[in-house]
Amino acid sequence: MKKFTLKTIKPTGKWKSFESDIILIKLNKKECGYIEPDEPHKIRLMVVKNNINEDGNPNCIWKWITFKSEFKTIEDAKSFLNENFITITSKYNIYLSED
């Protein structure tokens, strides 16, 4: 069964001690969202718009959505994503980043 995977990116540079890790959400090895690093953790996904003009930006075919659920840990957020994989992927057309 398919599932979402997470990749943690550590900050770099002069001010890295002041920045949080970036937790990317991936599907089929392509980025499709992230988990907010600070508690409470929220899940944000990139989804394809139903109508290109629905958010007033005709230059982009996708938009960000944020789930209302908040989580105490990253593991709780990951569990939520994978337990609800079928529901999420059937309700939303997930946009997979080309990078």
Buried (B, 14 or more C-beta within 10 A) or exposed (E): EEEBBBEEEEEEEEEEEEEEEBBBBBBEEEBBBBBBBEEEBBBBBBBEBEEEEEEEEEEEEBBEEEBEEEBEEBEBBBEBBBEBBEEBEEEBEBBBEEE
